[in-house]
Amino acid sequence: MSVSEDTERCTKKPRLDDKVVFRMANQLEGKAGLEQNTDPKADKKKLSSNTDKNNNVTNFLTHHVVDQSMIPRDNFHKYCYRHNPDVTCNKNTDQCKMDEIQDAMEKIPPRDREAITHVWSIFSAAPYQHRSLILRGLLSQCCFPQLSMISEEVKSLIRLDFISTLPTELSLKILCYLDCASLCNAAQVSRKWKRLADDDRVWHYMCEQHIDRKCPQCGWGLPLLAMKRARHIPDEVSKEIPHTTAIDVKDNNTNKASKNTNTNTTVSKEVAPAARKTRPWKVVYSERYKVERNWRKGVYKVRTIEGHTDGVTCMQLGYKILMTGSYDSTIKIWNLETGALIRSLGGHTRGVRTLAFDDQKLITGGLDGTIKVFNYHTGECISTYHGHNNHVVSLDFIGKTIVSGSADQTVKVWHVETRTCYTLRGHTDWVNSVKIHPKSMTCFSASDDTTIRMWDLKTNSCIKVFGGEENKGHVGQVQCVIPLNIKYEIVEDLEKDNFADETREAQDSATPETEEEKNYPTHILTSSLDTTIKLWNVKTGKCVRTQFGHIEGVWSIAADTFRIVSGAHDRTIKVWDLQSGKCMHTFGSNDSSVSCVSLGDTRFASGLENGKIKVYYFD
């Protein structure tokens, strides 16, 4: 509602009836002066003056009191917002005020009471412009005690319950602009406010703005949480009958007719959706908010797991499990909830240097120069790949394509379906880390030769090389590389080498992107034994930020949408903010150097050179 519209409606407030106004005017004409005068001439002069004043008042009321037939019949156009009987805002407060005024009026003489009522009547009959003029005149005559009283009274009178008055859709739209704390405060105003502030549509919008992304308004981002647990609550029925029930029945009863198998499949498909329930979006937001708050404040619990007989070299966190590889040539699977060992896998003849797994398989690379594929549910080794001439120190996979890096200075691409292997050459020292970017089908490799290379897996060619003094590259062996898609603005180093660099960057930014380049990651993150962590711009190939904090080489890093976790030879683990590059927390008290780290939504794990594993829980 605009101010002008409300102002116009103020002029449409019902006036006093014409007969009432004339009756009040006649009463005023019949009254004597407030002071008696015995002088006939003075009395006559006084009476004439009062008669003129009353005639002026009568003419004023007659001129400004509108005809009742001209007033609209609907309350929306008949009244202003405050006097509309359909609006409940401040009605209880107004009633209390009127009772106080009535009590005060009864304590004064009738003549004074009549004069005050007369003033009110004139103000009520006046149009908007005259009302403003009257108020300005009264305020100019008020002393500070009266002005203070007016200020206190106006504070409560100008509060509008717009949330209750506006249509529900508009109220919800307004509430969507609030942050979490403001929404919780709004829910405590009244029952109607609570119903609107707790509406699922508002909190669904909040989840869209914050989960797995940073909100541009408040700067907060909430973790996605493992397995993308959004609103679905598994019922007891869904726990007892998993989605693979029909397949299990078919495999275990191959002699049964296909008709029975189809029947079982239909039943499982019908039962699962019926058993699925949903939670309010506010609860979904709340559980993620608590996790993010613990991350920021450093509230956590730590569990130490022992089981390896030699140093831990690699690890990966899952939803409820943790897999670790060690120099003792075993891979161990741990239960994250209890810390118990689930299964130990063997097969490599020397230490396990790298691993990666998904829901079905585990792929490992060892110092024996082989790559092994396991079914970790059963512990069976499915296949073994030979090809590297030295240690396999890094690997990654997507679908049925495996990429491995080795101490023989090569990167190999294994296509399982076609049984073909391609060798990518270019590095001049150990390849310590390889990471696939699925969207662009590119691979990034980090090497002891202090460079990072970007490869096209479709053409098996090198696209770009990151490094060198001119690009502010690493001066030590690069141990880890992670491709990132950062959708918000990040803090970069302000230094510029020279004008030529600025000109080249401007030319690069002006060059239009191809369709393939649009799918490239925006940045890559690297760590090195030169004690630094660097953030690179993929398009320009330059280092845009260098993070200092560790005093010895950084062996491993892990990152997600919001933060970076790094483990170093100085026996410390640091948690960094990805956007600003600032160190948020440092975790010491390790009795050995940190060789590997892995990051999840609610926890991170670290592997030590003495064979111990530490898991930090933030939920």
Summary of the structure (lengths in Angstrom):
residues: 619
radius of gyration: 39.0
end to end distance: 45.6
largest distance: 132.4
contacts: 1833
relative contact order: 0.06
helix: 36%
strand: 28%
